[in-house]
Amino acid sequence: MTCDELHEHLDPFFDNELGLAEAQKIQQHLEQCPTCEAIYAGRLAVREALQKPEVRFTPAGDLRSQIQAELSKQVRPAPQRTWRLPAFEIPNWLLPSLAGAAAVLVLWFGFNIFPTANRSSNSLLATVTAQLVSDHMRSLLPDHLIDVVSTDQHTVKPWFAGKLSFSPPVYDLSDQGFKLIGGRLDYLGNQEIAAVVFQHRQHYINLFVWPKSESSQLPDTAFQKEGFNIYGWAANGLTMWAVTDAAPDTLKTFVDLQKQKQAGTE
Amino acid sequence: MNEEEKLTRFEGEMLPLMNDAYNLARWLVQNEPDARDMVQEAYLRAFKFFGGVRGETGRAWLLRIVRNVCYDHLKKRKVYSSDAELENIPDYNSPESKLQAKSDVAAVRSALASLPEDFRTVLVLREMEELSYREISEITQVPIGTVMSRLARGRQQLADLLKKMREKDLV
């Protein structure tokens, strides 16, 4: 390979957009040619400089709420008096009871998380997720994110072992883009729960874990709340909820990886 | 899907990308108030078209809209002040830029800011947002070959600038 040929392929090589055979030829040339090696070093210096998080710009304060305010102006207000369904109309005063009934059904089938809790409380799911979202938000305050700082699963897992009556799954997923950065004790009501913390790009994911009650059958549940994405599921006798400001498909990838890891070793 | 459901889905999918959108806009229009306006405008535009079929990830789609909004804005601005860009090129020999460049981050920022728009855009998308060539080609609406050559030239210019700054002991 000549130097000119190398220059043509250097950037795709650098960006992992080249086939293996070609990449090997480039590698060989770089090992032998100091001139090209210097150019390659320049590429590395540029990447190192630009990937410092401080070089990025982040919006100050209230941009998010400004956008939300503008967006909500785009949506026409819902019809005032009634909800119109094809066959019949439901007056507004009945809606709360219908919502209540629906919530009770949901709880009956899926969200019996605390058997001792008051079952007539039809907002249990809402309460749990609202708490998790506020736990997540609080964790993003300076110095609130992690109690044990470690990217090593063999440090984080034993740390929990000394503090909780159950053992949360702790897997580093750095290779797949979700870096384990530590763990934290958090609360759900009065119950102590585990929060395993991951970083994906500049987003954080809190994975909240606590023991599942015997009768609970949490099906996979994904939804959005206050702009955060939430995913809940149950496995190996544990209830798990992941909360993040990353996108839904990112969260789904994370959850799938967790499930694979957990299924693979337990 | 009614409008309110659409809004909920849109916010859940798109608001998490706001920092990426802002970073790109900020690097394209080069000042904070305009960047905020661009991001807001991009979100309104995106909401209008949200829900249709698209062949790319949500992130690439939103960034394409951000880039288009910024380019429209820059085109308009250029009609009125065609030498605005010239004024923006930092002079590394002036005493005040030496002061500014004292910190590594400020130096890197001013070096990147001094690159031509096309090079700056692909560098932000590749090195900061870590997008693939295909995604960058969709966002910037040029062939992959052009993406590659812009990356090559942009990186070379930036590498030279960084080297020069290091030699002058600015970094």
Interface residues (C-beta under 8 A of the other chain):
Chain A: H7 L10 D11 P12 D15 E17 I39 G42 R43 A45 V46 R47 A49 L50 Q51 K52 E54 V55 R56 F57 T58 P59 A60 L63 R64 Q66 I67 Q68 E70 L71 S72 Q74 V75 R76 A78 R201 Q202 H203 F223 Q224 G227 N229 T244 D245 A246 A247 P248 D249 T250
Chain B: E3 E4 K6 L7 T8 R9 F10 E11 G12 E13 L15 P16 L17 M18 N19 Y22 N23 R26 W27 E32 A35 R36 V39 Q40 Y43 L44 F47 K48 T57 G58 R59 D104 V105 V108 R109 L112 L123 V124 R126 E127 M128 E130 S132 Y133 M148 L151 A152 R155 Q156 L158 A159 D160 L162 K163
